[in-house]
Amino acid sequence: MLSPARSRYRPRVGFIEVAHVSHVLPDGRVLLDDVSFRIGEGLTAALVGPNGAGKTTLLAMVAGDLEPQAGVITATGGLAVMRQFIGGPAASGTTVGDLLISVAPPRVRAAAGNLDDAELAMMDRDDEPAQLRYAHALSEYGEAGGYQAEVHWDECCVAAIGRPYEQVRWRAVNTLSGGQQKRLVLESLLRGAETTLLLDEPDNYLDVPGKRWLEDQLAATPKTVLLVSHDRELLSACARRIVTVEDRHAWVHGGGFATYAQARADRIDRLEELRRRWDEEHEKLNQLVRMYRQKASHNSDMASRLQAAVTRLAKFEEAGPPEVPPREQRIRVRLRGGRTGKRALVCEELAVAGTTRPFGTEIWFGDRIGVLGGNGSGKSSFLRLLAGEPLAHEGTARLGARVVPGMFAQTHARPDLDGRTPVEIVMTEHALLASEAMSALARYELQMCARQEFGTLSGGQQARLQILLLELGGATMLLLDEPTDNLDLPSADALQAGLEAYEGTVLAVTHDRWFAASFDRYLVFGSDGTVRESAEPVWD
C-alpha cells in the first residue's frame, strides 16, 4: 500500500461512468434502454454482447461522437479513442502522419490542421499574409505540443513499423497491413498521456505475436481501459470486469472472463425465476379481482374488497415485470458448395506481389487450409490473387475444374455494397423476392437491420452479410480473410458449423487461435518470404 507521502505523486487516471443512457434508432427500434455502469480508475474492462446490440454506438457516445438521447455519460482522464475501422484500403490519400494526428489530443489535431491549411495557402500564393499565417500556425503548433508529439510518434513508428517517423510520415496508410495500422495506433494510445482509453476491436488484424503483445500491454497498463473484443484469449488475459450489452440492457460481471459464462448462465436462471414468480403473482391477483368482482355482483359489502384488490393489481402492474431474459441468437449458416475436380488448386513456383519467394502446393477438394503468418507476409494478397484480382506475380496458381472462388474481405471494404441495404443487396444480387431475402437475412439475425445502409452496420453485421452472400453465390472454394475478427461467439460458432458441413474447399487467413484449431493443415507465410506447409498451427 502506498504511503501518504508517495501517494501524492501517483498519477491520477480517469474513469468512465454511464448513467441511465437510452438510444432509439431512426426506425423506432430501442437499441439501449436505461443503461448504467461505471469503470473505475485503472481498470481494464471489456464491453461484450451480440453483434448489433449497441456496443459501438455506446462507445461512440462515451467518445463524444454521438449525443445520448437520454442519460448522462462522464469520462475523465484525457479520453483517447481507437475506433473499429481505421485506415484500410478505403483511406485513399491518407498518410501515416494523418493517422497518428487523428488519434492525437484535440489541441494537437486542431493545430496540425491549421498548419496544413497554412502550408497549402503558401503553395497557392506565397505573399506576406500567407507567410504571416504560416508563421502563426507554426507558433500555434509548437504551443499545442506538436513537436513533442512528433517525438512521441517517432517512438511509435519505430516500435510498430521499424522506421522513424520522418521516413514514413508521408507513406500512404493503405500500404501498411491492417495489423500494422492497428499496432501503430495502439502504440500511440498506450504510450500517450491520456489515462482513459476506448478501444473498439483493438486486436482485429493483429497477428498472434501482436495479440500477445496487446494482452501484455493491457494487463500491465495503469490506464483505465474500456474495450470491445471477441477474442476469448485476449479477454481472459486482461479483462478484469465484463460489461454485457444485450436486449437493450446492460449488466456487469465483476470478475474476469474465466467465470463470465457461468455468471451469465446464473443471471439468466435468476431472471427466468423472477419472471416465473412475477407471472404467478400476477395471475393470483387477477384471480383475486375476478373472485371479488363476482362476489360484489351479488353482495354490495364486497365492493370495498374489490376496490382494494383492483388497486393492488394496478400497483403491481405499474411496477412492471422484471427484466426479460436475453434471447439467444439463432444463426443458421447453410454453406453448400458443390463437387469440383480432385485438385482444387495447384501452385507452381508462385511468388505473390513481391511478398513471397516462389513456392508450390497442391490443395485437394474438401481440404480445410489455415493460412497463417505475420502481418505483411503476403497472406491476403495470396487469397486476392486466387479470387481473380490482377496482382503482380510469378509462377502459376491454377484452379481445378468447376472451382468457383468466393472471397470474404478482411476490412469489409466493399464499394459495391456501399449505399445499399442488406435486403436490396440480397434481392438484386441473387434475384430473390423480398420475402425470400428477408427469410435469408433472418437466418443470420440481420432482419432488424435489413433496411440500414451497409456502411452503418456494425462490423459483425457486415461480416455476417458477407458470409450470407457467399452462401447464396454458390462458391465451391471459400477464400476467407480473417472471417471471425468481428463476429461474436455465437456467430463464430455458427460459421464453424457451416464450414464443417460445407461441400467444397476452404482457405482461411486467420490469427484466431481458437478458429485455427479446426483446420486440417496449414500454409505458413514467413517473414522472410518463405511459404511452408505444417500439420499444426505455427505462430511465429
Backbone torsions as a table, in degrees:
resi	resn	phi	psi	omega
1	MET	NA	137.0	-178.7
2	LEU	-68.9	140.9	173.6
3	SER	-74.5	159.1	178.6
4	PRO	-55.2	-37.4	-177.9
5	ALA	-66.8	-43.2	-178.6
6	ARG	-72.7	-32.3	-175.1
7	SER	-62.7	-23.0	178.8
8	ARG	-64.8	-24.4	-175.6
9	TYR	-100.1	-0.6	178.5
10	ARG	-70.6	125.8	-178.3
11	PRO	-63.3	137.0	179.8
12	ARG	-81.7	130.8	177.4
13	VAL	-111.7	162.6	-172.2
14	GLY	-88.8	-177.1	176.4
15	PHE	-143.8	164.4	177.8
16	ILE	-125.9	128.0	177.4
17	GLU	-130.7	124.4	177.9
18	VAL	-113.5	121.6	-174.4
19	ALA	-126.8	111.8	171.5
20	HIS	55.7	46.5	-177.3
21	VAL	-88.3	134.8	176.3
22	SER	-131.5	152.5	179.7
23	HIS	-150.9	131.4	179.3
24	VAL	-115.6	131.1	179.4
25	LEU	-73.3	159.6	-179.4
26	PRO	-55.3	-27.5	179.6
27	ASP	-82.9	4.6	177.8
28	GLY	92.9	-5.3	-179.4
29	ARG	-76.6	134.0	178.3
30	VAL	-79.5	115.8	-179.8
31	LEU	-88.9	-44.5	179.8
32	LEU	-131.0	137.7	-176.4
33	ASP	-136.5	107.5	175.3
34	ASP	55.8	52.8	-178.8
35	VAL	-86.3	129.0	179.2
36	SER	-141.7	137.6	171.2
37	PHE	-169.4	164.8	177.9
38	ARG	-136.6	133.4	174.7
39	ILE	-108.5	113.5	-173.6
40	GLY	-76.4	174.9	-175.0
41	GLU	-62.6	128.9	173.7
42	GLY	76.4	15.5	-176.9
43	LEU	-103.5	139.9	171.5
44	THR	-99.7	118.6	-177.7
45	ALA	-123.9	148.3	178.5
46	ALA	-108.7	138.3	174.1
47	LEU	-104.4	113.1	-174.7
48	VAL	-122.9	167.8	178.8
49	GLY	150.9	170.2	-178.3
50	PRO	-61.5	153.4	173.3
51	ASN	-57.4	133.5	178.4
52	GLY	84.8	3.6	-178.4
53	ALA	-76.1	-15.7	178.1
54	GLY	118.2	11.4	-178.0
55	LYS	-62.8	-49.1	-178.7
56	THR	-66.7	-37.1	175.9
57	THR	-61.6	-42.8	179.6
58	LEU	-64.9	-41.5	176.9
59	LEU	-63.7	-36.9	177.9
60	ALA	-63.0	-36.0	176.9
61	MET	-67.7	-44.4	178.7
62	VAL	-62.5	-37.7	-179.7
63	ALA	-72.7	-15.7	-178.6
64	GLY	90.7	6.0	178.1
65	ASP	-76.2	-24.4	-176.0
66	LEU	-136.2	133.1	-178.6
67	GLU	-83.9	129.3	176.2
68	PRO	-61.0	137.1	176.9
69	GLN	-73.7	-25.1	174.8
70	ALA	-153.0	149.8	179.5
71	GLY	95.2	179.6	-175.4
72	VAL	-133.7	139.1	175.6
73	ILE	-124.4	130.0	178.4
74	THR	-122.1	128.9	176.3
75	ALA	-135.5	125.1	-179.1
76	THR	-118.9	170.0	174.1
77	GLY	94.1	22.6	178.5
78	GLY	67.2	68.1	-172.9
79	LEU	-58.3	132.9	173.9
80	ALA	-125.4	143.7	-168.4
81	VAL	-130.5	133.2	165.3
82	MET	-110.3	117.0	179.9
83	ARG	-84.1	166.0	-172.1
84	GLN	-61.3	-44.7	-178.9
85	PHE	-113.1	120.4	176.6
86	ILE	-128.4	147.8	176.8
87	GLY	56.3	-128.4	177.8
88	GLY	82.4	172.9	-178.8
89	PRO	-59.9	-25.6	-178.6
90	ALA	-72.9	-14.8	-175.7
91	ALA	-84.9	55.5	-178.6
92	SER	-63.4	129.6	179.2
93	GLY	87.0	-8.9	179.6
94	THR	-82.6	135.0	-178.4
95	THR	-104.5	169.9	175.4
96	VAL	-58.9	-40.6	177.6
97	GLY	-61.2	-42.4	177.9
98	ASP	-60.3	-41.9	-179.1
99	LEU	-63.1	-43.4	179.9
100	LEU	-68.1	-38.5	177.4
101	ILE	-63.6	-34.6	-176.6
102	SER	-64.7	-22.3	178.6
103	VAL	-111.3	13.7	176.7
104	ALA	-79.6	165.8	175.9
105	PRO	-57.6	151.0	-174.6
106	PRO	-53.1	-40.5	-176.8
107	ARG	-66.7	-38.2	177.7
108	VAL	-67.4	-42.2	179.0
109	ARG	-58.5	-46.2	-178.2
110	ALA	-64.9	-43.8	-179.0
111	ALA	-66.0	-38.3	178.3
112	ALA	-65.4	-38.2	177.3
113	GLY	-64.3	-42.9	178.2
114	ASN	-63.9	-38.1	179.8
115	LEU	-66.5	-41.7	177.0
116	ASP	-60.9	-43.7	179.5
117	ASP	-61.9	-41.0	-179.5
118	ALA	-66.4	-38.9	178.1
119	GLU	-65.1	-40.1	178.3
120	LEU	-65.8	-38.3	178.4
121	ALA	-63.8	-39.3	178.0
122	MET	-67.0	-36.3	177.8
123	MET	-65.1	-32.2	-179.7
124	ASP	-79.9	-39.3	-176.6
125	ARG	-153.4	102.5	-175.2
126	ASP	-89.1	69.9	177.5
127	ASP	-111.6	-178.0	-175.3
128	GLU	-62.6	-44.7	177.6
129	PRO	-58.7	-39.6	-179.9
130	ALA	-67.4	-37.4	179.4
131	GLN	-67.5	-40.6	177.7
132	LEU	-64.2	-40.5	178.3
133	ARG	-62.6	-40.8	180.0
134	TYR	-65.9	-42.9	179.1
135	ALA	-62.1	-41.2	178.3
136	HIS	-64.7	-40.7	-179.9
137	ALA	-65.2	-38.0	177.0
138	LEU	-62.5	-43.8	179.3
139	SER	-63.2	-43.3	179.1
140	GLU	-62.8	-40.3	179.9
141	TYR	-62.7	-42.3	178.0
142	GLY	-65.3	-43.3	-179.2
143	GLU	-65.8	-30.5	-179.6
144	ALA	-77.0	-8.8	-179.2
145	GLY	95.1	20.9	-177.5
146	GLY	-63.1	-39.8	-177.3
147	TYR	-72.9	-35.2	173.2
148	GLN	-64.7	-36.5	178.2
149	ALA	-63.6	-36.1	179.9
150	GLU	-66.7	-34.2	174.2
151	VAL	-63.7	-43.5	177.8
152	HIS	-61.6	-44.7	-179.6
153	TRP	-64.9	-33.6	177.7
154	ASP	-61.6	-44.7	178.1
155	GLU	-61.4	-40.5	-178.4
156	CYS	-67.6	-42.3	-179.6
157	CYS	-65.1	-41.1	178.4
158	VAL	-63.1	-42.1	-178.0
159	ALA	-69.8	-38.8	-172.7
160	ALA	-92.0	-34.8	-172.8
161	ILE	-116.5	-20.9	-177.9
162	GLY	85.1	15.3	179.6
163	ARG	-135.7	147.4	177.3
164	PRO	-69.0	160.1	-175.2
165	TYR	-56.7	-44.2	-176.0
166	GLU	-64.4	-24.3	179.4
167	GLN	-81.8	-23.7	-173.5
168	VAL	-120.3	-1.4	-172.8
169	ARG	-61.2	-30.5	-179.1
170	TRP	-97.8	4.7	179.0
171	ARG	-72.5	137.8	179.8
172	ALA	-65.4	133.1	-179.0
173	VAL	-59.1	-36.9	-175.9
174	ASN	-74.5	3.8	170.0
175	THR	-91.3	-7.6	173.6
176	LEU	-92.0	150.2	174.0
177	SER	-69.5	163.2	177.3
178	GLY	-57.9	-38.2	179.4
179	GLY	-67.5	-37.7	177.6
180	GLN	-65.3	-39.6	178.1
181	GLN	-62.8	-45.7	179.9
182	LYS	-64.1	-44.7	-178.6
183	ARG	-60.9	-40.1	-179.2
184	LEU	-62.6	-46.5	179.8
185	VAL	-66.4	-41.3	178.9
186	LEU	-63.1	-41.4	176.6
187	GLU	-57.3	-44.3	-178.1
188	SER	-64.2	-44.0	-176.9
189	LEU	-72.2	-42.8	-177.3
190	LEU	-70.8	-28.9	178.0
191	ARG	-88.0	-11.8	-172.8
192	GLY	-75.2	174.5	-177.1
193	ALA	-80.6	-20.6	-179.0
194	GLU	-64.5	138.7	-175.0
195	THR	-107.6	4.2	175.3
196	THR	-127.9	124.3	-175.5
197	LEU	-121.1	138.1	169.2
198	LEU	-113.2	121.2	-176.1
199	LEU	-125.0	111.8	-179.3
200	ASP	-99.6	108.7	-177.4
201	GLU	53.9	55.6	-175.8
202	PRO	-68.0	-21.9	-176.8
203	ASP	-88.6	-8.9	178.9
204	ASN	-58.3	136.3	176.5
205	TYR	74.2	-3.6	174.8
206	LEU	-78.8	140.1	172.6
207	ASP	-75.4	175.7	-173.3
208	VAL	-64.1	-42.4	173.6
209	PRO	-58.4	-36.9	177.6
210	GLY	-66.0	-39.3	177.0
211	LYS	-63.8	-41.4	179.4
212	ARG	-66.4	-38.0	175.4
213	TRP	-60.1	-45.0	-179.5
214	LEU	-64.0	-41.0	178.2
215	GLU	-58.5	-44.6	179.8
216	ASP	-64.5	-41.7	-179.4
217	GLN	-63.7	-45.2	-177.9
218	LEU	-69.7	-34.7	178.6
219	ALA	-68.0	-28.2	-174.6
220	ALA	-99.5	-18.4	-171.9
221	THR	-67.6	141.2	174.1
222	PRO	-83.9	-2.9	-177.3
223	LYS	-74.2	160.5	169.7
224	THR	-86.0	125.5	-174.1
225	VAL	-128.7	129.4	169.9
226	LEU	-118.3	118.8	-174.9
227	LEU	-128.6	152.7	170.4
228	VAL	-110.0	126.4	177.3
229	SER	-155.1	152.2	174.5
230	HIS	-113.1	7.2	-179.3
231	ASP	-84.6	109.5	-173.7
232	ARG	-66.5	-33.3	179.8
233	GLU	-69.9	-38.8	177.5
234	LEU	-65.1	-44.1	179.5
235	LEU	-62.0	-41.1	-179.7
236	SER	-65.5	-33.2	-175.7
237	ALA	-77.3	-31.2	-168.9
238	CYS	-131.4	-18.9	-176.1
239	ALA	-79.5	126.1	179.1
240	ARG	-105.3	-7.2	174.9
241	ARG	-149.1	142.7	-178.5
242	ILE	-119.9	117.9	174.9
243	VAL	-102.3	119.1	-176.8
244	THR	-105.9	129.5	173.5
245	VAL	-111.7	117.5	177.4
246	GLU	-156.7	141.7	-179.7
247	ASP	49.9	47.0	171.4
248	ARG	79.3	-13.0	-175.5
249	HIS	-113.3	172.2	177.3
250	ALA	-134.6	145.1	173.5
251	TRP	-142.0	159.0	-171.5
252	VAL	-120.7	130.0	171.1
253	HIS	-102.1	120.5	-174.1
254	GLY	-77.5	-7.2	178.8
255	GLY	-99.0	-170.1	179.2
256	GLY	-85.5	-174.6	-175.0
257	PHE	-72.2	-24.6	-178.0
258	ALA	-60.8	-32.4	-178.6
259	THR	-103.7	6.3	-173.8
260	TYR	-67.8	-46.0	-176.1
261	ALA	-58.6	-43.5	179.6
262	GLN	-68.0	-39.1	178.6
263	ALA	-62.2	-40.1	179.2
264	ARG	-67.3	-41.8	178.2
265	ALA	-62.5	-42.4	178.3
266	ASP	-63.4	-39.3	179.9
267	ARG	-64.9	-43.5	179.2
268	ILE	-62.0	-40.8	177.6
269	ASP	-60.7	-43.2	179.7
270	ARG	-63.7	-44.2	-180.0
271	LEU	-62.9	-39.9	178.4
272	GLU	-64.9	-40.3	178.7
273	GLU	-66.6	-43.1	177.3
274	LEU	-61.2	-41.3	179.2
275	ARG	-66.5	-38.7	178.1
276	ARG	-62.3	-44.0	179.5
277	ARG	-65.5	-39.2	179.4
278	TRP	-63.4	-44.3	179.7
279	ASP	-61.8	-40.6	179.0
280	GLU	-63.9	-45.3	179.3
281	GLU	-65.3	-38.2	178.5
282	HIS	-61.9	-42.5	179.5
283	GLU	-67.2	-38.8	177.8
284	LYS	-61.1	-43.6	180.0
285	LEU	-66.9	-37.7	176.6
286	ASN	-63.7	-41.9	177.8
287	GLN	-63.1	-39.1	179.0
288	LEU	-62.9	-43.5	178.5
289	VAL	-63.2	-43.6	179.7
290	ARG	-62.5	-40.8	-179.9
291	MET	-63.3	-48.5	-177.9
292	TYR	-69.0	-30.9	177.5
293	ARG	-66.2	-39.6	178.2
294	GLN	-66.5	-44.0	180.0
295	LYS	-66.5	-38.4	-178.6
296	ALA	-66.3	-25.0	178.7
297	SER	-68.7	-18.8	179.0
298	HIS	-112.0	-18.8	-174.7
299	ASN	-140.2	110.6	-177.2
300	SER	-64.5	-20.0	179.1
301	ASP	-67.1	-16.6	-179.4
302	MET	-85.2	-4.2	-175.6
303	ALA	-61.6	-41.6	-178.3
304	SER	-66.7	-38.3	178.2
305	ARG	-67.7	-37.2	176.5
306	LEU	-61.9	-44.8	-179.4
307	GLN	-63.1	-39.0	178.9
308	ALA	-64.5	-40.6	179.2
309	ALA	-67.0	-40.0	178.5
310	VAL	-64.0	-42.3	179.2
311	THR	-63.7	-42.5	179.4
312	ARG	-62.9	-42.3	178.3
313	LEU	-64.3	-41.4	-178.8
314	ALA	-63.0	-43.2	179.4
315	LYS	-65.4	-38.9	179.2
316	PHE	-63.0	-44.4	-179.4
317	GLU	-71.1	-33.1	178.5
318	GLU	-64.8	-36.9	177.5
319	ALA	-65.6	-26.3	174.9
320	GLY	82.5	161.7	179.3
321	PRO	-75.8	163.2	175.1
322	PRO	-67.7	168.5	180.0
323	GLU	-57.9	137.2	179.2
324	VAL	-74.8	135.3	176.6
325	PRO	-56.9	143.1	-177.7
326	PRO	-62.5	143.7	178.0
327	ARG	-79.8	129.9	178.4
328	GLU	-74.7	140.3	177.7
329	GLN	-69.4	145.3	177.7
330	ARG	-127.1	78.2	-178.5
331	ILE	-93.1	128.1	-176.5
332	ARG	-123.6	106.0	-179.8
333	VAL	-92.7	126.3	-177.5
334	ARG	-122.0	60.5	177.4
335	LEU	-71.7	120.0	-173.3
336	ARG	-100.7	-50.8	-177.3
337	GLY	71.9	-142.6	-178.2
338	GLY	166.3	162.5	-178.9
339	ARG	-66.9	142.1	175.2
340	THR	-133.0	-177.0	172.6
341	GLY	-60.8	159.0	-177.8
342	LYS	-59.8	-42.3	176.5
343	ARG	-89.8	110.6	-179.8
344	ALA	-81.6	-31.6	-177.9
345	LEU	-153.5	133.4	174.1
346	VAL	-128.1	120.6	176.6
347	CYS	-109.8	132.2	179.1
348	GLU	-131.1	119.7	179.2
349	GLU	48.8	42.1	-176.2
350	LEU	-84.5	126.5	173.3
351	ALA	-126.2	119.3	-168.1
352	VAL	-98.8	117.7	168.7
353	ALA	47.1	33.9	178.2
354	GLY	72.6	9.9	-177.4
355	THR	-100.5	-22.8	-177.3
356	THR	-124.8	155.3	168.5
357	ARG	-78.1	161.2	179.4
358	PRO	-57.8	135.0	177.9
359	PHE	-145.3	164.1	177.8
360	GLY	-134.4	151.1	176.8
361	THR	-162.2	156.1	172.6
362	GLU	-121.8	129.8	178.8
363	ILE	-120.5	130.0	-172.5
364	TRP	-101.7	157.5	177.2
365	PHE	-52.9	131.3	178.6
366	GLY	89.4	-7.3	178.8
367	ASP	-64.3	147.6	172.0
368	ARG	-117.2	105.9	-171.9
369	ILE	-111.5	121.3	171.5
370	GLY	-88.5	129.9	179.8
371	VAL	-105.2	110.5	-171.2
372	LEU	-117.0	161.6	176.6
373	GLY	146.0	170.6	-178.0
374	GLY	-73.3	167.0	176.8
375	ASN	-63.3	138.6	178.3
376	GLY	81.1	8.6	-177.3
377	SER	-87.4	-3.7	175.4
378	GLY	104.4	6.6	-176.7
379	LYS	-62.9	-50.9	-178.5
380	SER	-65.6	-38.1	177.7
381	SER	-61.6	-38.3	177.9
382	PHE	-60.0	-47.1	179.1
383	LEU	-65.5	-40.9	-179.4
384	ARG	-64.8	-36.1	176.3
385	LEU	-63.0	-43.9	179.2
386	LEU	-65.1	-29.8	179.7
387	ALA	-75.2	-8.8	177.4
388	GLY	106.8	4.9	178.8
389	GLU	-71.7	134.5	-175.8
390	PRO	-76.8	74.7	178.8
391	LEU	-93.3	146.7	177.0
392	ALA	-63.2	134.6	178.7
393	HIS	-162.0	165.2	173.4
394	GLU	-119.2	159.2	-178.9
395	GLY	77.4	-164.0	-175.4
396	THR	-132.1	151.1	171.2
397	ALA	-136.4	103.2	-174.6
398	ARG	-105.7	126.3	174.1
399	LEU	-82.6	146.5	-179.0
400	GLY	-75.9	176.4	-179.7
401	ALA	-61.6	134.8	177.2
402	ARG	64.9	15.3	175.8
403	VAL	-82.0	119.3	178.4
404	VAL	-117.1	107.7	-176.8
405	PRO	-76.2	146.2	172.8
406	GLY	-131.2	128.7	-170.1
407	MET	-107.7	134.1	169.8
408	PHE	-104.5	117.4	-174.4
409	ALA	-82.9	131.1	-176.5
410	GLN	-60.0	-47.3	-173.3
411	THR	-89.3	1.0	-177.8
412	HIS	60.3	22.0	176.8
413	ALA	-79.1	97.8	-177.1
414	ARG	-127.3	84.1	178.9
415	PRO	-56.3	-28.4	-179.7
416	ASP	-69.7	-17.8	-179.5
417	LEU	-103.7	-15.3	-177.6
418	ASP	-59.9	138.7	178.1
419	GLY	80.0	1.8	-179.2
420	ARG	-117.9	153.2	-179.9
421	THR	-94.4	156.9	179.1
422	PRO	-54.9	-43.1	-178.4
423	VAL	-66.5	-37.7	177.3
424	GLU	-65.7	-43.0	-178.8
425	ILE	-61.8	-48.4	-176.8
426	VAL	-66.0	-40.1	-179.0
427	MET	-65.9	-46.5	-173.9
428	THR	-78.5	-36.1	-177.3
429	GLU	-74.4	-27.5	-172.7
430	HIS	-129.6	17.8	172.6
431	ALA	51.8	48.3	178.5
432	LEU	-103.7	152.0	170.9
433	LEU	-71.2	162.1	-178.3
434	ALA	-58.8	-41.8	-179.9
435	SER	-65.0	-38.6	178.4
436	GLU	-67.6	-40.5	178.6
437	ALA	-63.8	-43.5	-179.8
438	MET	-65.6	-35.7	178.2
439	SER	-64.8	-42.8	178.5
440	ALA	-64.9	-42.5	179.3
441	LEU	-64.3	-36.0	-179.4
442	ALA	-64.2	-33.5	178.5
443	ARG	-63.7	-22.6	179.3
444	TYR	-106.2	15.5	-179.3
445	GLU	56.8	39.2	-178.5
446	LEU	-113.5	5.4	-175.9
447	GLN	-66.1	-30.5	-177.7
448	MET	-74.1	-20.6	179.4
449	CYS	-114.3	22.0	-174.0
450	ALA	-62.7	-24.7	-176.4
451	ARG	-112.5	17.0	171.2
452	GLN	-90.2	148.1	176.3
453	GLU	-68.0	148.7	-175.7
454	PHE	-52.5	-42.4	-176.8
455	GLY	-67.3	-17.0	179.8
456	THR	-93.4	-5.6	179.5
457	LEU	-73.5	154.1	173.5
458	SER	-67.7	164.5	179.3
459	GLY	-59.2	-39.3	179.4
460	GLY	-67.9	-38.5	177.8
461	GLN	-65.9	-40.7	176.2
462	GLN	-61.7	-40.7	180.0
463	ALA	-64.6	-44.5	-179.6
464	ARG	-64.7	-36.4	177.8
465	LEU	-65.2	-40.9	177.8
466	GLN	-61.0	-39.9	179.0
467	ILE	-66.2	-41.0	176.9
468	LEU	-60.4	-41.6	179.0
469	LEU	-64.8	-35.7	174.7
470	LEU	-63.9	-41.7	178.8
471	GLU	-60.0	-49.2	-176.9
472	LEU	-71.7	-24.4	-176.7
473	GLY	-78.2	-14.8	176.3
474	GLY	73.9	27.9	179.1
475	ALA	-63.7	141.3	176.2
476	THR	-103.1	-4.0	170.7
477	MET	-136.9	117.3	179.9
478	LEU	-93.4	127.0	177.0
479	LEU	-112.6	102.0	-170.4
480	LEU	-110.6	117.1	-179.3
481	ASP	-104.3	100.0	-178.7
482	GLU	53.9	57.8	-174.6
483	PRO	-69.2	-24.2	-175.3
484	THR	-94.1	-0.2	-173.1
485	ASP	-55.7	-41.9	-176.0
486	ASN	-108.8	7.8	-178.3
487	LEU	-88.2	135.7	171.4
488	ASP	-71.5	172.8	-173.1
489	LEU	-61.1	-46.2	178.3
490	PRO	-60.4	-37.7	179.7
491	SER	-67.3	-41.4	179.0
492	ALA	-65.4	-39.5	176.4
493	ASP	-62.0	-42.3	-180.0
494	ALA	-65.5	-38.4	177.9
495	LEU	-63.5	-45.1	-179.2
496	GLN	-62.8	-41.1	177.8
497	ALA	-63.1	-39.2	178.6
498	GLY	-65.5	-37.6	179.3
499	LEU	-69.4	-35.2	178.9
500	GLU	-64.9	-32.6	-179.7
501	ALA	-90.9	-4.7	-174.2
502	TYR	-73.2	132.1	177.1
503	GLU	-95.6	89.4	-177.7
504	GLY	170.3	-168.7	-175.7
505	THR	-109.4	142.7	-177.4
506	VAL	-127.5	127.7	168.1
507	LEU	-120.4	123.7	-176.2
508	ALA	-131.7	121.0	168.2
509	VAL	-76.7	128.5	-180.0
510	THR	-154.1	149.1	168.4
511	HIS	-118.8	10.8	178.8
512	ASP	-83.5	108.6	-173.3
513	ARG	-65.5	-33.6	178.1
514	TRP	-70.3	-46.0	-178.4
515	PHE	-65.3	-38.8	-176.2
516	ALA	-63.0	-28.6	-176.8
517	ALA	-66.0	-14.2	-176.1
518	SER	-88.3	-0.2	-175.4
519	PHE	-93.0	161.9	-175.6
520	ASP	-80.4	-46.4	179.7
521	ARG	-152.1	177.8	-167.0
522	TYR	-139.0	142.6	166.4
523	LEU	-103.1	120.7	-175.7
524	VAL	-107.5	116.2	178.7
525	PHE	-92.2	115.7	-177.8
526	GLY	-86.9	160.3	179.0
527	SER	-68.2	-17.6	179.2
528	ASP	-91.3	6.9	178.1
529	GLY	92.9	-6.1	178.8
530	THR	-78.0	152.5	174.6
531	VAL	-129.4	124.2	-178.4
532	ARG	-133.8	161.0	176.9
533	GLU	-96.2	151.4	179.0
534	SER	-145.8	145.6	176.4
535	ALA	-84.2	-12.4	-178.7
536	GLU	-129.9	155.7	175.9
537	PRO	-61.7	138.0	178.9
538	VAL	-123.3	121.2	-179.5
539	TRP	-115.7	90.1	-178.5
540	ASP	-79.7	NA	NA
